[in-house]
Each structure stands twice: as C-alpha cells, then as structure tokens.
Amino acid sequence: MKTLLSLALISVATTAFASSQVAAESTNKVVLKSEVKWDHLNPKRGDLAPKAGTLWGDRNGTGPTGFLLRPPADFESPPHIHNVSYRGVVIRGLFHNDDPTAANMWMPAGSFWTQPKGEVHITAAKDTDTLAYIEIEKGPYLVLPKEEEFDSGERPVNVDESNIVWLDAADITWVDQPGVSSSGDGPKVAFLWGNTQKGQLNGTFIKLPAGFAGKINSHGSTFRAVIIKGQPQYQLSKADTKTLEPGSYFSSEGESVHQVSSAMAEESIIYVRTDGKYEVIPTQPKK
C-alpha cells in the first residue's frame, strides 16, 4: 500500500476547513436502505433468484455500479458465471461463494470476497434474512450459464471477517502524522483492494468506535460509502440528521466533508470506495 490513503486523528477543524465544508456539502447524498427499490437479480428465475436494490449507478448500464443483494431464505444458486467481475461485502447473515465442488465456507457480516468474470461458481446464503453489497466496475451485470465459462486470468478472494487486519493511526507508518499516538479505542482502517495512489480506485473499511463523533474528510473525485455494521448518525445539515442502518449509503463528489457519529453502545463499520485520500477526524478525541 502506498502513501495517499490515511487515517488521521486530530482534534478540531480550522476555520478554513469549516468554510470549505459549506460548499462541499452540496454534493453529499444519502440513500437509506428503507428507500431502496428492489427487483429480481435474474428475472428468468423469478422469486427463486435474489433481489437486487441499486444504491448508485445503473446495474443494467455500461458503467460502474453498487447494489444490495437480498437472497431468499437458505438460498443456493445453480452453478453459473458472470460476464463481469464483482466484489462483495457481507452485511447480514452468512454467505458462501466458491467453486461448486468446494466445501462451504460461511462468511459472516464484515467479510469480503471477489468473484472473477467467467469463472463457474455458486453463491449461497444461510438463514432467512441475509444481505450483501455487490460492486462492479463495468456493466451490464449478467448471470450466464456455466457452459459459457472462460478464464479471465483473475483469481477469487475470500476474506472472513475474523481475518480482516485493522490499523490505527500509529500503525500507518508511511504517513506523517505528528502528535498521533496509538489508541485502542480510536477509529481504524482496513485495506481491501486497489491502489491508494491519487486518482486510483481502492476499497477500505472504516471502523468508528462506540461514541465516536466527528468527520470524514474526502479529497477524491468520488467518495462512496455503505454501512456494514452499526447505525451511525449522518448529519446532512443542522436540521437534517439521518440514522443509517446497515445497507444505507452516502456519497459525494470532489472535496467533501461527512459528519458522522456512532452510538455510545455500538461501533460502526463502513465500506468506502474512493480514488483519493481521506481522513477520519474526531471532534473531541477520547482521553
């Protein structure tokens, strides 16, 4: 990992920083999970197929997009392929995604996987209330029969939640952060994929501790964030604060500031897709 993605812990924003916030907030958007519109991921299979709810982009278009995946109870797909590669994050329940002959590896909430295009696989979900976030870089996203398999040269990745490596500010030694010391109860970041050089896409998890209040300051051209765990509060304006349940989404374009907080009793985990540096800035660092 290179130098242009950081987790910085500082106490107060400057006046200039606060002024830039006013202009930046005009691009900030929020989509609550309760506002998502659902349709069948594979219309040919009807109710046997998972439902999909778009958070951003167009799943049937040619560009990148991100959507929620909600399978039926105890779902298991037939062996199939996709025409494009995708990334997945488990939000609720248990998911398995692998070769049809592989033993089940049930991934809990907070787990991450990738599925290469053209590779035959099955996707399964355990229990009655499961949810995942799926992301592609190029559409349309199609479900195709296994007979059309091909080798793209990519290989799958499955990362169980228990294997996620979290770093605090003191661990990120490639960033100059004067005055920042290690804190077991401070915000943390985990790198998942991509390149952290400016202008290159990458994906990370942010973990906000219980009782966190502060800002996420983004410098990328786009910033897309999906709630994986917890129910953080998101302040769009002084008069408009929203509670974001898992599966909810917020975003911005260009320089932007996102005001977020976590309840005193619960930490929050947020998946972030961006192409630039960002900082997590507590309003009042814990003593």
C-alpha positions in Angstrom: 0.0 0.0 0.0 1.3 3.5 -0.9 1.1 6.8 0.8 -2.1 8.6 -0.3 -4.7 7.0 1.9 -4.6 7.8 5.6 -6.4 7.6 8.9 -5.7 10.8 10.7 -6.8 11.6 14.3 -6.9 15.3 15.1 -8.9 17.4 17.5 -10.5 20.4 15.7 -11.1 21.6 12.2 -9.7 25.0 11.2 -11.9 28.0 10.1 -10.8 27.5 6.5 -11.7 23.8 6.7 -15.2 24.7 8.1 -15.7 27.2 5.3 -14.9 24.6 2.6 -17.5 22.3 4.2 -20.4 24.6 3.3 -19.6 24.4 -0.4 -18.7 20.7 -0.4 -22.0 19.6 1.3 -24.0 20.4 -1.8 -22.7 17.2 -3.4 -23.4 15.0 -0.4 -26.1 12.4 -0.9 -27.7 9.8 1.4 -29.8 6.7 0.4 -31.5 4.9 3.3 -31.9 1.2 3.0 -35.6 1.7 3.5 -35.7 3.8 0.3 -34.1 1.2 -1.9 -36.2 -0.2 -4.8 -35.9 -3.9 -5.3 -36.2 -6.2 -8.4 -35.0 -9.7 -9.3 -31.3 -10.1 -10.0 -32.1 -12.8 -12.6 -35.6 -12.1 -13.9 -35.7 -15.5 -15.7 -35.7 -17.3 -12.3 -38.4 -15.0 -10.7 -38.7 -15.5 -6.9 -36.1 -18.2 -6.9 -33.5 -15.5 -7.6 -32.1 -13.0 -5.1 -33.5 -9.5 -5.2 -31.2 -6.5 -6.0 -31.5 -2.9 -4.9 -29.4 -0.3 -6.6 -27.5 2.2 -4.4 -25.6 4.0 -7.1 -25.0 3.7 -10.9 -27.1 1.5 -13.2 -26.8 -2.3 -12.9 -28.1 -2.6 -16.5 -25.9 0.1 -17.9 -22.3 0.0 -19.0 -20.6 1.9 -16.2 -19.7 1.0 -12.6 -22.5 0.5 -10.0 -23.1 -0.7 -6.5 -26.2 -2.6 -5.3 -27.6 -4.6 -2.4 -28.2 -8.3 -2.8 -31.0 -9.9 -0.8 -31.3 -13.7 -1.3 -34.4 -15.9 -0.5 -34.2 -18.0 2.7 -31.5 -20.6 2.7 -30.6 -19.7 -0.9 -28.2 -21.7 -3.1 -27.7 -20.8 -6.8 -27.1 -23.2 -9.5 -23.5 -23.2 -11.0 -23.2 -20.1 -13.2 -20.9 -17.4 -14.4 -21.0 -13.6 -14.7 -19.8 -11.5 -17.7 -18.1 -9.1 -15.3 -16.0 -9.4 -12.2 -17.5 -8.2 -8.9 -16.7 -7.5 -5.3 -18.9 -8.4 -2.4 -19.2 -7.4 1.3 -21.4 -9.4 3.7 -23.8 -7.0 5.6 -26.1 -9.5 7.4 -26.3 -13.3 7.7 -23.9 -15.9 6.3 -22.7 -16.1 2.7 -20.7 -18.8 0.8 -19.3 -18.0 -2.7 -16.9 -20.5 -4.3 -16.4 -23.3 -6.8 -19.4 -25.7 -6.9 -17.2 -28.6 -5.5 -15.7 -26.5 -2.7 -16.7 -27.1 1.0 -19.0 -24.4 2.4 -17.1 -21.5 4.0 -19.8 -19.4 5.6 -18.7 -15.8 5.7 -20.3 -13.6 8.4 -21.1 -9.9 8.4 -18.0 -7.8 7.7 -16.4 -10.4 5.3 -15.2 -9.5 1.8 -15.0 -11.5 -1.4 -14.3 -11.1 -5.1 -15.7 -13.2 -8.0 -13.8 -13.2 -11.3 -15.8 -12.9 -14.5 -16.1 -16.2 -16.5 -15.5 -18.5 -13.5 -18.1 -21.1 -12.6 -19.2 -20.7 -9.0 -22.2 -21.0 -6.7 -23.5 -18.4 -4.2 -25.4 -19.5 -1.1 -26.9 -17.7 1.9 -27.9 -19.3 5.2 -31.0 -18.3 7.2 -33.9 -16.1 6.3 -32.6 -12.5 6.5 -29.3 -12.1 4.6 -27.9 -9.1 2.9 -24.7 -8.2 0.9 -23.3 -5.3 -1.0 -22.1 -6.0 -4.6 -20.0 -3.7 -6.7 -18.8 -3.8 -10.3 -16.6 -1.5 -12.4 -18.3 -2.2 -15.8 -21.8 -3.3 -16.7 -24.2 -4.7 -17.5 -24.1 -7.3 -14.8 -25.4 -10.6 -16.2 -26.0 -14.1 -14.9 -25.0 -16.6 -17.6 -25.0 -20.5 -17.8 -21.9 -22.4 -16.7 -21.4 -23.6 -20.3 -20.2 -20.2 -21.2 -17.2 -20.2 -18.7 -13.9 -18.7 -19.6 -10.6 -17.9 -17.8 -10.1 -14.1 -17.4 -6.8 -14.6 -15.6 -8.3 -13.3 -12.4 -8.5 -15.3 -9.2 -11.1 -15.1 -6.4 -10.5 -13.8 -2.9 -12.4 -14.7 0.2 -11.6 -12.9 3.4 -13.5 -13.9 6.5 -14.4 -11.1 9.0 -12.0 -12.7 11.5 -9.1 -12.3 9.1 -9.6 -8.5 8.5 -6.5 -6.6 9.6 -7.3 -3.3 11.3 -4.8 -0.5 11.6 -4.9 2.5 13.8 -3.1 5.8 13.2 0.1 4.7 14.9 0.3 1.6 12.7 0.2 3.6 9.4 3.9 4.5 9.4 4.0 5.7 5.8 2.0 8.8 6.6 3.5 11.8 8.5 1.1 12.2 11.5 2.8 14.3 14.1 1.3 14.1 17.6 -0.8 11.0 16.8 -0.4 8.1 19.1 -1.8 4.6 19.2 -5.3 4.3 20.6 -7.1 1.1 21.1 -10.5 2.8 21.1 -9.8 5.2 18.2 -11.0 5.0 14.5 -9.3 2.3 12.5 -9.0 1.4 8.8 -8.6 -1.9 6.9 -7.3 -2.1 3.3 -9.3 -4.4 1.0 -8.4 -3.8 -2.7 -7.0 -1.4 -5.2 -4.2 1.2 -5.3 -4.0 4.1 -2.9 -2.2 6.4 -5.3 -4.0 9.6 -6.2 -6.6 9.0 -8.9 -6.6 5.2 -8.4 -9.7 3.4 -7.1 -9.4 1.5 -3.8 -11.6 0.0 -1.2 -11.3 0.1 2.6 -13.3 -0.5 5.8 -13.5 2.3 8.4 -14.3 1.3 12.0 -15.8 4.0 14.2 -15.7 3.2 17.9 -18.8 3.4 20.1 -19.4 7.0 21.0 -17.5 8.5 18.0 -18.4 11.9 16.8 -16.5 13.7 14.0 -16.0 13.9 10.3 -14.7 12.0 7.3 -12.9 14.5 5.1 -12.6 13.2 1.4 -10.2 14.5 -1.2 -11.1 12.1 -4.0 -13.2 12.9 -7.1 -15.8 10.4 -5.8 -16.5 9.0 -2.3 -19.0 6.2 -1.9 -19.7 4.6 1.5 -22.0 1.7 2.6 -22.9 1.0 6.2 -21.9 -2.6 7.1 -22.4 -2.6 10.8 -24.0 -0.3 13.4 -26.4 2.6 12.9 -24.3 5.7 12.7 -25.9 9.2 12.6 -25.3 11.2 9.4 -25.8 15.0 9.5 -26.7 16.5 6.2 -27.4 19.9 7.7 -28.2 21.4 11.2 -31.8 20.5 10.7 -31.4 17.1 8.9 -29.7 14.2 10.7 -30.4 10.6 9.4 -29.9 7.3 11.1 -28.1 4.9 8.7 -29.0 1.2 9.2 -26.8 -1.4 7.6 -27.2 -1.3 3.8 -27.7 2.5 3.8 -25.3 4.6 1.6 -23.8 8.1 1.5 -21.6 9.7 -1.2 -20.0 12.9 -2.5 -18.0 14.3 -5.4 -14.8 16.3 -5.1 -13.6 17.8 -1.8 -16.2 17.0 0.8 -16.9 16.6 4.5 -19.2 13.9 6.0 -20.3 14.5 9.6 -20.9 11.1 11.3 -21.3 9.7 14.8 -21.8 6.3 16.5 -24.0 5.5 19.4 -22.3 5.1 22.8 -23.1 1.4 22.9 -22.2 0.3 19.4 -19.3 0.6 16.9 -19.9 1.2 13.2 -18.2 -0.3 10.2 -18.3 1.5 6.8 -17.1 0.2 3.5 -15.5 3.0 1.4 -14.8 3.1 -2.3 -12.8 6.2 -3.4 -10.0 7.4 -5.6 -8.1 9.6 -3.2 -7.0 10.4 0.3 -9.4 10.8 3.2 -9.1 11.4 7.0 -11.3 10.4 9.9 -11.4 13.3 12.3 -12.9 13.1 15.8 -14.5 16.3 17.0 -13.2 15.6 20.5 -10.7 12.8 20.8 -11.2 10.4 23.7 -8.9 11.0 26.6 
